[in-house]
């Protein structure tokens, strides 16, 4: 690792931009406003341009520019059939890179990642405990994305909290993770409940493996026994959590139709979602970020998947097991919704998707990944 060779003017005041971007993103969901969404992306892009000029993290510069340049032509091809939405995806990606890059390089993750997370979690608990919010209320809170979108944002911000704690060499709080998990239950989103439960168990296993295994195994046995003898408990589980859908979902029908629509041409340019009846019936949403990403970016979407796979291997090799669990959780959550990859809240988990290029910001530093990541020594603001 090398020291700074460039000055970094306005680094501290620049923290306003990522926070303003996050606030604009949340406001865009609340008001269903395209203008606010564009503002959120634009603010993140300003941070990205700043980091591109002043940071010495050459690998992150290179991969972000390469992925964006590779995806722009395919996004342009898909622009007309997606009402220009495809063109926004590469900019969303760069915006997320910019804000997360800034947060980690300047040790500002408490401000950029943790502050929004605790504010969002506290607000969620307030709505549940003080306002008696349930599925119906959460479904109407954010215009256009419903309760699943509300809980997806909670998952993304929880990812940011974990990344912040680990990058600072501190242990995540199990109490905080439990609170996030409990807050997700009244939102009735199966994938978010499962995601936050997986993160809680993964964190607990790494901190207290024996006790966690015993507790999880005991709870599983008690739950199975209780459900076995209490038919009403099964009905309650179904009505309360939406797990009654199980693995049978319209998503599988959408996936099957998408695969059937693949030809050499559509594999290259992406499938037109308007040609898929199941997607059309679902208001044009495929409910899977992976399908939308390929539809918007065509074959260039596979470049992102190659980098993500490379990150998973590096995390496994460097024994960053909690970050690996987080990466898997984010991919799972992206398989069940289109809020993530790539949208306006991806900054919270992007460092695990591109881990080798952010690796020098972790403790231990680049040595944990065979010194393949080279960037400047992080500098704390203030």
Helices and strands as residue ranges (DSSP letters): H 15-31, H 34-54, H 58-79, G 80-82, H 85-105, H 109-109, I 110-114, H 115-129, H 135-141, H 146-167, H 174-185, H 190-207, H 209-229, H 231-241, G 243-245, H 250-260, H 264-269, G 273-275, H 277-281, H 289-297, G 298-300, H 301-317, H 321-335, G 346-348, H 350-353, H 355-358, G 359-361, G 366-369
